[in-house]
C-alpha cells in the first residue's frame, strides 16, 4: 500500500532537500504516492498566487503533506503561506523537537526537548489596525479558550503517548493577565487529568534564560503562538541550528511536515544544502502515519551518519554534496531496516 501525500518542493534549495528526503524515505520501504504541487514565490511568479487552489485541494484530499522551505517577503508582499496553510486546515499544533546530533555546533550534548506551540491564534491571527492620523499600529493577540484547550490537551496526550515525564507551560500571565492568565489556568486544571506527567510553568523571559543555561532540565514545553515561534528557534540553536531540526503542523484532519529553515536562494542549485531538517521532518511524518519501525531506522541511521562524520555537508565541516549525503543515509536506512527484520 502506498500512502497518498502532497509534496511541495518549495523555493530555493527546497527541491534539492525534498529530493534527498524522498530518497531516504524510499529506502525505508514505505511507499508514497506523491501529488507534487507548487507553492511559494515560484508559484506566485508563475500564476500570480503563492498558494494556488490546487495545493489546497490536494492537501484536503491526501490529508498529509511534506513541504520544503517557502520564500515569504519581509514587511511587504504576500502573506506567509505557512500561516495561511496552518489556519486554513486548522493545524493548531506545531511540534518542534530539539534533539542533539553528534558533530554539530550545538553548545549542549544529549538534549531531547519537545515544544508544542499553538499554531493558529495569538499575534499570528493577523488582526491589525492602523490609525493614519496618529500613526499608531495595533496588533491584537487573540487567545481563545477553545484554542488553548486544544493545544494543551494535544501536548499532554502526545507527551503521554511518547512516555515523557514533564510538561512546562510557558506564559506571560504576570503582565497579560487575561490572555496569559486564561492559558495558564487551563493548563493547571487540565494537568489534574494526567497524574503521570509532572506539570509546572515558567514566565517566557525566564524560560528563555533557563533554556540557554540549563536546557537539560526540561522535557516538554507548551506555549502560545509567538512565544513558541521564538523559543523553537532558540531551542534549534542549542542543537545545531534550523538546518538540523524538523517540524510538524498537526490538526484533527490533516498534517503538514516541513523544514522550517529559509529557502537559501544564495546556494540554490549548487548541491551543497544540508537536507537534515526535512529528513527529520520526514521521520516525524512516518511516526504520524504509524510507521514506527521505519521512523526508528531513519533516526538510528541519521545518528550514525553524523557520528562517523564521513558524509557530512559543508555547513558541518564536511565535503559531501546534498546527493552524496542522501545516498549514504539511504544506504544506512536500508541496512537498519534489513537488520530490524531479521
VMD Tcl script that draws the C-alpha trace (Angstrom):
set ca {
  {0.00 0.00 0.00}
  {1.22 3.49 -0.87}
  {0.30 6.48 1.27}
  {-1.21 9.38 -0.66}
  {0.65 12.57 0.20}
  {1.07 16.07 -1.17}
  {4.63 17.13 -1.97}
  {5.56 20.82 -2.01}
  {9.18 21.15 -3.20}
  {9.27 24.84 -2.27}
  {11.64 27.63 -3.28}
  {15.42 27.99 -3.42}
  {17.08 24.86 -2.05}
  {13.66 23.30 -1.46}
  {13.62 20.96 -4.48}
  {17.11 19.68 -3.64}
  {16.42 18.85 0.00}
  {12.99 17.43 -0.79}
  {14.52 15.12 -3.38}
  {17.03 13.97 -0.76}
  {14.22 13.27 1.70}
  {12.32 11.27 -0.92}
  {15.38 9.11 -1.49}
  {15.74 8.41 2.22}
  {12.03 7.66 2.61}
  {12.20 5.24 -0.32}
  {14.98 3.36 1.48}
  {12.62 2.62 4.39}
  {10.39 0.60 2.08}
  {7.37 2.73 2.99}
  {5.74 3.76 -0.29}
  {4.23 7.15 -1.02}
  {2.04 8.24 -3.90}
  {3.20 11.85 -4.21}
  {0.97 14.59 -5.63}
  {3.55 17.26 -6.50}
  {2.27 20.83 -6.21}
  {3.88 24.26 -6.39}
  {3.52 26.98 -3.76}
  {5.51 29.99 -2.65}
  {7.48 32.52 -4.66}
  {7.80 30.20 -7.65}
  {4.05 29.69 -7.81}
  {3.45 33.42 -7.36}
  {5.74 34.29 -10.26}
  {4.11 31.65 -12.47}
  {0.45 32.12 -11.58}
  {0.13 35.31 -9.50}
  {-0.93 33.23 -6.48}
  {1.61 31.94 -3.92}
  {-0.93 29.38 -2.68}
  {-2.94 28.10 -5.66}
  {-6.26 26.39 -5.08}
  {-4.77 23.20 -6.47}
  {-2.48 23.00 -3.43}
  {-5.37 23.36 -1.00}
  {-7.40 20.79 -2.93}
  {-4.51 18.32 -2.90}
  {-3.89 18.58 0.85}
  {-7.62 18.34 1.54}
  {-7.63 15.09 -0.42}
  {-4.43 13.46 0.89}
  {-4.55 14.94 4.43}
  {-0.76 14.53 4.52}
  {1.96 16.78 3.13}
  {5.73 17.17 3.10}
  {6.87 20.71 2.39}
  {10.16 22.33 1.51}
  {11.04 25.90 2.53}
  {8.94 28.69 1.01}
  {10.04 32.29 0.47}
  {7.93 34.95 2.20}
  {8.64 38.67 1.54}
  {9.54 40.64 4.67}
  {7.36 43.64 5.51}
  {5.59 43.80 2.16}
  {4.24 41.45 -0.50}
  {2.07 38.40 0.00}
  {1.18 36.96 3.39}
  {3.08 33.95 4.75}
  {1.96 30.75 3.02}
  {2.88 28.79 6.12}
  {0.46 30.80 8.26}
  {-2.27 30.53 5.63}
  {-1.90 26.75 5.45}
  {-1.98 26.37 9.23}
  {-5.11 28.48 9.56}
  {-6.90 27.05 6.51}
  {-6.53 23.46 7.73}
  {-6.67 24.33 11.46}
  {-3.24 22.81 12.07}
  {-3.33 24.02 15.64}
  {-0.37 22.01 16.96}
  {3.15 22.88 15.88}
  {5.54 20.24 17.21}
  {9.21 21.20 17.26}
  {11.74 18.73 18.68}
  {15.21 19.88 19.70}
  {17.28 16.69 19.69}
  {21.07 16.66 19.66}
  {23.12 15.04 16.91}
  {26.86 14.27 17.09}
  {29.36 16.60 15.42}
  {27.14 19.67 15.25}
  {27.85 23.16 16.56}
  {25.27 22.97 19.34}
  {26.65 24.06 22.74}
  {24.97 21.13 24.52}
  {25.03 17.37 24.08}
  {22.27 14.87 24.70}
  {19.35 17.29 24.56}
  {15.88 15.98 23.80}
  {13.22 18.67 24.30}
  {9.78 18.82 22.67}
  {7.99 22.11 22.11}
  {4.24 22.24 21.47}
  {3.28 25.62 20.01}
  {-0.26 26.83 19.45}
  {-0.24 27.38 15.72}
  {-3.27 29.42 14.59}
  {-4.02 32.16 17.13}
  {-2.13 34.78 19.13}
  {-0.48 37.56 17.15}
  {-0.49 35.25 14.13}
  {-4.26 35.70 13.89}
  {-3.27 38.72 11.79}
  {-5.73 41.14 13.42}
  {-4.16 44.56 12.90}
  {-5.38 48.15 12.71}
  {-3.58 51.31 11.66}
  {-4.55 54.81 12.74}
  {-3.34 57.04 9.91}
  {-3.94 60.30 11.80}
  {-1.89 59.33 14.83}
  {0.37 56.83 13.04}
  {-0.44 54.08 15.51}
  {-0.37 50.39 14.61}
  {-2.32 47.94 16.77}
  {-1.82 44.16 16.60}
  {-4.22 42.01 18.60}
  {-3.05 38.71 20.09}
  {-6.24 36.67 20.06}
  {-6.20 33.78 22.54}
  {-9.35 31.67 22.83}
  {-10.38 29.10 25.41}
  {-11.08 26.58 22.66}
  {-7.68 27.07 21.03}
  {-5.87 26.95 24.36}
  {-7.63 23.77 25.41}
  {-6.83 22.08 22.09}
  {-3.07 22.72 22.17}
  {-2.67 21.96 25.88}
  {-4.68 18.74 25.57}
  {-2.64 17.79 22.50}
  {0.61 18.39 24.42}
  {-0.47 16.25 27.36}
  {-1.73 13.42 25.14}
  {1.32 13.41 22.89}
  {3.70 13.57 25.86}
  {1.85 10.66 27.46}
  {2.00 8.61 24.24}
  {5.74 9.22 23.98}
  {6.35 8.30 27.62}
  {7.54 11.81 28.53}
  {7.51 12.77 32.19}
  {7.21 16.55 32.45}
  {5.29 19.35 30.73}
  {6.15 23.00 31.34}
  {3.62 25.66 30.31}
  {5.23 28.93 29.18}
  {3.29 32.20 29.54}
  {3.37 35.89 30.46}
  {0.44 35.79 32.86}
  {2.12 38.25 35.22}
  {1.53 41.01 32.64}
  {-1.02 39.57 30.19}
  {-3.44 38.65 32.94}
  {-6.42 37.90 30.70}
  {-4.93 36.00 27.75}
  {-1.90 34.58 29.56}
  {-3.90 34.03 32.71}
  {-6.54 32.01 30.87}
  {-3.89 29.88 29.13}
  {-2.19 29.15 32.46}
  {-5.39 28.37 34.34}
  {-6.48 25.92 31.63}
  {-3.12 24.16 31.87}
  {-3.31 23.87 35.64}
  {-6.83 22.47 35.53}
  {-6.07 20.03 32.72}
  {-2.95 18.75 34.49}
  {-5.24 17.04 37.01}
  {-6.23 14.59 34.25}
  {-2.59 13.49 33.79}
  {-1.15 12.48 37.18}
  {1.68 10.60 35.45}
  {3.09 13.81 33.95}
  {4.67 16.42 36.21}
  {3.31 19.88 35.39}
  {4.82 23.28 36.08}
  {5.02 26.69 34.43}
  {7.57 29.37 33.57}
  {7.27 33.02 32.56}
  {8.52 33.41 28.97}
  {11.56 35.61 29.70}
  {12.71 33.31 32.49}
  {12.12 30.31 30.24}
  {14.40 31.78 27.57}
  {17.14 32.26 30.16}
  {16.68 28.77 31.59}
  {16.98 27.20 28.14}
  {20.37 28.76 27.49}
  {21.70 27.89 30.96}
  {20.16 24.54 31.92}
  {18.20 23.13 28.94}
  {18.83 19.58 30.13}
  {16.37 20.18 32.98}
  {13.42 20.45 30.59}
  {11.40 17.77 28.84}
  {8.30 19.14 27.06}
  {7.08 22.73 26.72}
  {3.67 24.07 25.66}
  {3.00 27.71 24.86}
  {1.15 30.25 22.73}
  {1.98 31.10 19.14}
  {4.52 33.92 19.24}
  {6.33 32.63 22.33}
  {6.53 29.22 20.66}
  {7.91 30.72 17.46}
  {10.73 32.40 19.37}
  {11.52 29.51 21.73}
  {11.57 26.94 18.93}
  {14.33 28.83 17.12}
  {16.21 29.31 20.39}
  {15.99 25.57 21.00}
  {17.19 24.85 17.47}
  {20.27 26.93 18.23}
  {21.01 24.66 21.20}
  {21.31 21.60 18.94}
  {23.00 23.00 15.83}
  {20.50 25.31 14.15}
  {17.43 25.21 11.95}
  {19.26 23.12 9.38}
  {19.12 20.04 11.62}
  {15.68 20.34 13.24}
  {12.35 19.06 11.98}
  {8.80 20.33 12.43}
  {5.21 19.17 12.19}
  {1.93 21.06 11.86}
  {-0.87 18.81 13.03}
  {-4.64 19.20 13.13}
  {-7.56 16.86 13.67}
  {-7.93 16.10 9.95}
  {-4.52 16.52 8.34}
  {-0.83 17.23 8.96}
  {1.95 19.06 7.15}
  {5.60 18.28 7.82}
  {8.18 20.86 6.87}
  {11.67 22.23 7.00}
  {11.44 25.48 8.95}
  {14.70 26.98 7.70}
  {14.81 29.50 4.88}
  {14.94 28.82 1.16}
  {18.61 29.98 0.95}
  {18.48 31.26 -2.65}
  {22.19 32.15 -2.48}
  {23.17 28.46 -2.54}
  {20.24 27.06 -4.53}
  {21.25 24.75 -7.34}
  {24.78 24.21 -6.04}
  {24.09 20.81 -4.48}
  {25.56 21.75 -1.10}
  {22.43 22.23 1.02}
  {22.04 20.14 4.16}
  {18.76 18.16 3.88}
  {18.71 17.02 7.53}
  {15.83 19.28 8.60}
  {13.36 17.96 6.04}
  {14.63 14.41 6.60}
  {13.92 14.74 10.32}
  {10.51 16.12 9.41}
  {10.05 13.02 7.26}
  {10.79 10.88 10.31}
  {8.05 12.74 12.16}
  {5.72 12.07 9.24}
  {6.48 8.35 9.41}
  {5.59 8.33 13.10}
  {2.38 10.23 12.40}
  {1.17 7.56 9.98}
  {2.18 4.75 12.33}
  {5.31 3.55 10.52}
  {7.34 3.34 13.72}
  {9.89 0.76 12.56}
  {10.79 2.89 9.54}
  {10.98 6.03 11.68}
  {13.24 4.31 14.21}
  {15.51 3.02 11.43}
  {15.79 6.51 9.95}
  {16.63 8.00 13.34}
  {19.33 5.41 14.06}
  {20.82 5.80 10.58}
  {20.90 9.58 10.81}
  {22.59 9.48 14.22}
  {25.19 7.02 12.91}
  {25.84 9.16 9.83}
  {26.52 12.18 12.00}
  {28.59 10.15 14.44}
  {31.05 8.77 11.88}
  {31.10 12.16 10.07}
  {32.35 10.79 6.76}
  {29.46 12.13 4.67}
  {28.53 15.45 6.23}
  {27.73 18.56 4.19}
  {29.93 21.66 4.15}
  {27.89 23.54 6.79}
  {29.02 20.84 9.23}
  {32.65 20.87 8.12}
  {32.29 18.01 5.63}
  {32.57 17.87 1.87}
  {29.61 15.73 0.85}
  {27.07 17.08 -1.60}
  {23.36 17.01 -0.84}
  {23.03 13.99 -3.11}
  {26.01 12.15 -1.57}
  {24.70 12.74 1.96}
  {21.27 11.41 0.98}
  {22.70 8.39 -0.82}
  {24.85 7.44 2.16}
  {21.99 7.93 4.60}
  {19.59 5.96 2.40}
  {22.03 3.05 2.34}
  {22.27 3.07 6.13}
  {18.49 3.27 6.46}
  {18.11 0.23 4.21}
  {20.65 -1.64 6.34}
  {18.81 -0.68 9.53}
  {15.51 -1.88 8.07}
  {17.09 -5.18 6.99}
  {18.62 -5.73 10.43}
  {15.34 -4.95 12.15}
  {13.53 -7.54 10.04}
  {15.97 -10.38 10.82}
}
mol new
graphics top color blue
foreach p $ca { graphics top sphere $p radius 0.5 }
foreach p [lrange $ca 0 end-1] q [lrange $ca 1 end] { graphics top cylinder $p $q radius 0.2 }
display resetview
